[in-house]
Amino acid sequence: MDIEIASIRDLPHYDQDIENEPPAVVKEFKSKVAAADAVLWATPEYNYSIPGVLKNAIDWLSRVDKVMIGKPSLIVGASRGALGTVRAQQHLRDILYSIGVSSPIMLGNEVYIGAVHEKIDENGNLTHEPTVAFLDQVVENFVSWCKQAQHQK
């Protein structure tokens, strides 16, 4: 699997007045997402939800050409707390199911990594072998699910 990080850092605030002729950074972002076979969403949890910048990025994706419709999504998250971003991921799922996005998500393949600070080294690398094995299985499940969905088209 090849993964390309599509940064949302430089996206301007969504603006319906310019959605038909968005800035180049928005066009490039949407083009990358449109070309992808699937999207991996990695989210922290802020105030029991996703960060505003992530919602802003999805708003751009959900308008005009609506590049997310039918594109499979996998959501992951990690936190220092025990719940591992469960509330943020629920909000993200609700957004991804919305009419302008309509991104299918494989049920039962969730990734909530709690106490992440105990599972990474000083450089931020995941070193907790059971979590690494779990992530390997989730990714394998997701890739198989995506391939199966692709064959059904």
C-alpha positions in Angstrom: 0.0 0.0 0.0 1.2 3.5 -0.8 0.2 6.3 1.5 0.4 9.9 0.6 -0.2 12.6 3.2 -2.5 15.3 1.9 -1.8 18.2 4.3 -4.7 20.3 5.4 -2.5 22.9 7.0 -2.7 25.5 4.2 -6.3 25.2 3.2 -8.3 28.4 3.6 -11.5 28.5 5.5 -14.3 27.0 3.4 -16.1 29.8 1.5 -19.2 29.1 -0.6 -18.6 32.3 -2.6 -15.4 30.8 -4.1 -16.3 27.1 -4.1 -16.6 27.0 -7.9 -13.2 28.6 -8.4 -11.2 27.7 -5.3 -7.6 28.6 -4.6 -4.9 26.3 -6.1 -4.2 24.7 -2.7 -7.8 23.5 -2.5 -7.8 22.2 -6.1 -4.6 20.3 -5.4 -5.9 18.9 -2.2 -9.2 17.8 -3.8 -7.3 16.3 -6.8 -5.1 14.2 -4.4 -8.2 12.9 -2.6 -10.0 12.2 -5.8 -7.1 10.2 -7.2 -6.8 8.0 -4.0 -8.4 4.6 -3.8 -9.4 5.3 -0.1 -8.8 7.8 2.6 -7.1 7.2 6.0 -8.3 9.8 8.5 -6.0 10.2 11.6 -7.6 12.5 14.1 -6.9 13.8 17.6 -9.8 14.6 19.9 -10.4 18.2 20.9 -13.3 19.0 23.2 -14.9 15.6 22.4 -14.8 16.2 18.6 -12.5 16.5 15.6 -10.4 19.6 15.1 -12.0 22.5 13.2 -9.3 22.3 10.5 -10.3 18.7 9.7 -14.0 19.7 9.4 -12.9 22.6 7.1 -11.0 20.2 4.8 -14.1 17.9 4.6 -16.3 20.8 3.8 -14.0 21.6 0.8 -14.2 17.9 -0.3 -18.0 17.8 0.0 -18.8 20.7 -2.3 -19.1 21.0 -6.1 -17.4 17.8 -7.4 -17.9 16.0 -4.1 -14.8 13.8 -4.4 -15.5 11.7 -1.4 -18.8 10.1 -2.5 -18.3 6.3 -2.5 -14.6 6.6 -1.5 -13.8 4.2 1.4 -12.6 5.7 4.6 -10.6 4.3 7.6 -10.5 6.3 10.8 -7.8 6.1 13.4 -6.9 8.0 16.5 -4.8 8.0 19.6 -4.9 9.8 22.8 -3.3 9.9 26.2 -6.6 9.0 27.8 -8.3 5.6 28.0 -10.9 6.2 25.2 -8.4 6.8 22.4 -10.5 9.5 20.4 -13.7 7.5 20.4 -15.9 10.6 20.6 -14.0 12.4 17.9 -14.2 9.4 15.7 -18.0 9.2 16.2 -18.4 12.8 15.1 -16.1 12.1 12.1 -18.2 9.0 11.1 -21.4 11.2 11.2 -19.7 13.7 8.9 -18.4 11.1 6.5 -21.9 9.6 6.3 -23.4 13.0 5.3 -25.0 13.5 1.9 -22.2 15.6 0.4 -19.5 13.1 1.6 -21.2 9.6 1.6 -17.9 7.8 2.3 -18.4 4.1 3.2 -16.6 3.0 6.4 -15.9 -0.7 7.3 -17.8 -1.5 10.4 -16.1 -3.3 13.2 -12.6 -2.2 12.1 -12.2 0.7 14.5 -8.8 2.0 15.8 -8.9 3.7 19.2 -5.5 3.8 20.7 -5.6 4.8 24.4 -2.6 5.6 26.6 -0.6 6.3 23.4 2.2 8.0 25.4 3.0 4.6 26.9 3.2 3.0 23.5 5.6 5.3 21.6 9.3 6.1 22.0 10.9 9.5 22.5 10.8 10.1 18.7 7.1 9.3 18.4 7.5 5.9 16.9 5.0 3.2 17.9 6.9 0.5 19.8 4.1 -1.4 21.5 4.1 -4.7 19.6 0.5 -5.7 20.4 -0.7 -2.3 19.0 1.5 -2.7 16.0 0.1 -6.2 15.4 -3.5 -4.8 15.8 -2.9 -2.0 13.3 -1.4 -4.5 10.8 -4.6 -6.6 11.1 -6.9 -3.5 10.8 -5.1 -2.4 7.6 -5.2 -5.9 6.2 -8.9 -6.0 6.9 -9.5 -2.6 5.3 -7.4 -3.4 2.1 -9.3 -6.7 1.6 -12.7 -4.9 2.2 -11.7 -2.2 -0.4 -10.7 -4.8 -2.9 -13.9 -6.7 -2.4 -15.9 -3.5 -2.9 -14.0 -2.7 -6.0 -14.7 -6.1 -7.6 -18.4 -5.7 -6.9 -18.5 -2.5 -9.0 
